[in-house]
């Protein structure tokens, strides 16, 4: 399976450490490093995904578990918690153009804490889609200490296209424009770029992936 390029420094360092420890301790030295390297490779997996086709479908921006769905006058918000075992690649929920990106330094509270969207380190993308403006917020957690987002304002995105990743545990929030209704609930498991989490008015009502 393809790996995100951000895994290279970790895997290189662990490989060198395993070789060094192996010289002094034999298999007892390099085996733990190789096991840890296996976990790093698992964490940084970057699978290809085929987004569903259809007008007005909005897909999950991340793999994980939906921890809240909130209605607000300015649009509903879907919050997704990513555990260490989820794929941490973030994806665009819609086809559109990035209007802005904003990185905000902050704390590293647990991703399920109600204050994380206001106090934790986070990166916010505003994407203009066919139905309005969508907000995707990458939020760092207790273990997630680095948010990666190479995308810039003006970039054109396809539905399900990669927009970045959050390293080692995190949360991703999706803000929907008014009139776009969520079709998921707290506790649902979703797959980034695949699971339909919301539909615009007039969108087909097929079951979500």
C-alpha positions as a printed NumPy array, in Angstrom:
array([[  0.   ,   0.   ,   0.   ],
       [  1.314,   3.498,  -0.781],
       [  2.654,   5.527,   2.157],
       [  2.514,   9.276,   2.731],
       [  5.908,  10.888,   2.164],
       [  5.842,  12.214,   5.732],
       [  6.642,   8.654,   6.861],
       [ 10.136,   8.714,   5.311],
       [ 11.992,  10.498,   8.171],
       [ 10.442,   8.189,  10.779],
       [ 11.141,   5.002,   8.84 ],
       [ 14.684,   6.077,   7.968],
       [ 15.475,   6.914,  11.574],
       [ 14.034,   3.648,  12.862],
       [ 15.936,   1.688,  10.214],
       [ 19.239,   3.263,  11.213],
       [ 18.519,   2.717,  14.902],
       [ 17.603,  -0.923,  14.255],
       [ 20.867,  -1.495,  12.385],
       [ 22.895,   0.112,  15.176],
       [ 21.181,  -1.821,  17.961],
       [ 21.451,  -5.008,  15.949],
       [ 25.243,  -4.696,  15.923],
       [ 25.362,  -4.668,  19.718],
       [ 22.363,  -6.768,  20.729],
       [ 21.505,  -8.894,  17.707],
       [ 17.811,  -9.607,  17.017],
       [ 16.875,  -8.421,  20.504],
       [ 18.113,  -4.99 ,  19.494],
       [ 16.547,  -4.493,  16.075],
       [ 13.288,  -6.396,  16.519],
       [ 11.476,  -3.692,  18.588],
       [ 12.564,  -1.018,  16.096],
       [ 11.225,  -3.025,  13.179],
       [  7.94 ,  -3.58 ,  15.014],
       [  7.657,   0.171,  15.597],
       [  8.528,   0.8  ,  11.948],
       [  5.673,  -1.501,  10.984],
       [  3.264,   0.576,  13.051],
       [  4.56 ,   3.816,  11.517],
       [  4.044,   2.384,   8.031],
       [  0.516,   1.32 ,   9.033],
       [ -0.232,   4.795,  10.392],
       [  1.032,   6.624,   7.297],
       [ -0.788,   4.407,   4.802],
       [ -2.204,   6.423,   1.928],
       [ -4.753,   4.281,   0.066],
       [ -6.311,   5.241,  -3.228],
       [ -9.999,   6.02 ,  -2.878],
       [-12.774,   6.357,  -5.465],
       [-15.291,   8.996,  -4.408],
       [-18.957,   8.296,  -5.188],
       [-20.409,  10.051,  -8.211],
       [-23.532,  12.147,  -8.119],
       [-24.704,  15.725,  -7.753],
       [-24.902,  17.199,  -4.274],
       [-23.042,  14.44 ,  -2.433],
       [-20.631,  15.474,   0.336],
       [-18.091,  12.89 ,   1.516],
       [-16.243,  12.504,   4.796],
       [-13.002,  14.516,   5.012],
       [-11.376,  11.807,   7.161],
       [-11.598,   8.213,   8.359],
       [-12.895,   7.728,  11.881],
       [-15.928,   7.888,  14.133],
       [-18.476,  10.691,  14.106],
       [-18.505,  12.14 ,  17.623],
       [-21.053,  14.915,  17.082],
       [-23.441,  16.401,  14.544],
       [-24.559,  19.921,  15.434],
       [-27.054,  22.241,  13.777],
       [-26.201,  25.938,  13.595],
       [-27.842,  28.836,  11.742],
       [-24.718,  29.212,   9.612],
       [-24.715,  25.498,   8.746],
       [-24.384,  22.082,  10.391],
       [-21.072,  20.75 ,  11.707],
       [-19.892,  17.138,  11.641],
       [-16.97 ,  16.261,  13.945],
       [-14.9  ,  13.115,  13.247],
       [-12.466,  11.549,  15.708],
       [ -9.437,   9.757,  14.253],
       [ -7.823,   7.148,  16.481],
       [ -4.231,   5.94 ,  16.101],
       [ -5.545,   3.059,  14.004],
       [ -7.418,   5.156,  11.439],
       [ -5.933,   6.332,   8.158],
       [ -4.962,   9.97 ,   8.781],
       [ -5.126,  11.332,   5.259],
       [ -7.587,  14.231,   4.992],
       [ -9.677,  14.647,   1.838],
       [-11.849,  17.314,   0.268],
       [-15.566,  16.743,   0.932],
       [-16.577,  18.323,  -2.392],
       [-15.257,  19.447,  -5.737],
       [-14.394,  23.108,  -5.448],
       [-11.781,  25.801,  -5.02 ],
       [ -9.89 ,  26.67 ,  -1.842],
       [-10.759,  30.221,  -0.826],
       [ -8.475,  30.433,   2.202],
       [ -6.321,  28.477,   4.659],
       [ -5.62 ,  29.558,   8.222],
       [ -3.307,  27.933,  10.772],
       [ -3.947,  28.705,  14.444],
       [ -1.438,  27.708,  17.19 ],
       [ -2.969,  26.346,  20.361],
       [ -3.213,  23.614,  22.952],
       [ -3.183,  19.829,  22.53 ],
       [ -6.266,  18.762,  24.446],
       [ -7.822,  15.316,  23.774],
       [ -9.682,  15.323,  20.448],
       [-13.013,  14.502,  22.127],
       [-12.83 ,  17.561,  24.426],
       [-15.58 ,  20.088,  23.605],
       [-13.036,  22.934,  23.639],
       [-10.67 ,  21.621,  20.984],
       [-12.282,  23.483,  18.075],
       [-11.575,  26.764,  19.916],
       [ -8.368,  26.084,  21.863],
       [ -6.303,  23.384,  20.117],
       [ -3.802,  23.892,  17.339],
       [ -5.73 ,  23.674,  14.084],
       [ -5.727,  24.399,  10.375],
       [ -8.878,  25.618,   8.66 ],
       [ -9.628,  25.415,   4.934],
       [-12.546,  27.205,   3.334],
       [-13.66 ,  25.527,   0.109],
       [-16.186,  26.94 ,  -2.34 ],
       [-18.345,  24.168,  -3.745],
       [-21.419,  24.163,  -5.94 ],
       [-23.805,  24.573,  -2.991],
       [-21.815,  27.145,  -1.   ],
       [-18.769,  27.321,   1.246],
       [-17.496,  24.297,   3.156],
       [-15.127,  24.517,   6.102],
       [-12.685,  21.7  ,   6.863],
       [-10.729,  22.027,  10.111],
       [ -7.772,  19.777,  10.905],
       [ -7.429,  19.729,  14.699],
       [ -4.384,  18.443,  16.617],
       [ -4.933,  16.201,  19.653],
       [ -2.873,  14.875,  22.566],
       [ -0.508,  12.878,  20.344],
       [ -1.029,  14.779,  17.092],
       [  1.652,  17.45 ,  17.14 ],
       [  1.923,  18.238,  13.459],
       [ -0.724,  19.241,  10.936],
       [  0.262,  18.899,   7.283],
       [ -1.592,  20.853,   4.591],
       [  0.262,  21.627,   1.352],
       [ -2.836,  23.134,  -0.258],
       [ -3.09 ,  26.871,  -0.928],
       [ -5.843,  29.368,  -1.834],
       [ -6.794,  29.051,  -5.475],
       [ -6.125,  25.305,  -5.649],
       [ -8.842,  23.362,  -7.447],
       [ -9.972,  20.164,  -5.727],
       [-11.978,  17.152,  -6.788],
       [-14.329,  15.37 ,  -4.416],
       [-12.253,  13.024,  -2.245],
       [ -8.908,  14.528,  -3.299],
       [ -6.14 ,  14.62 ,  -0.679],
       [ -5.708,  17.902,   1.197],
       [ -3.23 ,  16.858,   3.92 ],
       [ -2.892,  14.784,   7.07 ],
       [ -2.591,  15.019,  10.843],
       [  0.136,  12.962,  12.468],
       [ -0.702,  10.561,  15.32 ],
       [ -4.281,  10.95 ,  16.514],
       [ -6.567,  13.879,  15.79 ],
       [ -9.965,  15.261,  14.854],
       [-11.381,  16.684,  11.634],
       [-14.46 ,  18.934,  11.58 ],
       [-16.643,  19.64 ,   8.56 ],
       [-18.791,  22.756,   8.44 ],
       [-21.633,  22.55 ,   5.899],
       [-23.316,  25.485,   4.155],
       [-26.955,  26.262,   4.986],
       [-29.378,  23.915,   3.24 ],
       [-26.984,  20.96 ,   3.135],
       [-28.232,  18.279,   5.507],
       [-26.075,  15.724,   7.362],
       [-27.013,  12.072,   6.864],
       [-24.774,  10.662,   9.603],
       [-25.149,  10.561,  13.368],
       [-22.84 ,  10.382,  16.367],
       [-21.288,   6.908,  16.586],
       [-21.223,   6.267,  12.834],
       [-17.972,   5.081,  11.262],
       [-16.907,   6.881,   8.099],
       [-14.215,   6.573,   5.426],
       [-12.565,   9.675,   4.057],
       [-13.408,  10.392,   0.445],
       [-15.932,   7.528,   0.3  ],
       [-18.69 ,   7.788,   2.914],
       [-21.457,  10.255,   2.082],
       [-21.95 ,  12.359,   5.231],
       [-24.319,  14.996,   3.819],
       [-26.526,  15.756,   0.832],
       [-27.566,  18.997,  -0.794],
       [-31.179,  19.612,  -1.773],
       [-32.062,  17.492,  -4.779],
       [-29.218,  15.031,  -4.28 ],
       [-30.023,  11.319,  -4.86 ],
       [-31.027,   9.445,  -1.716],
       [-28.965,   6.28 ,  -2.157],
       [-27.573,   4.609,   0.952],
       [-24.218,   5.994,   2.029],
       [-21.051,   3.959,   1.432]])
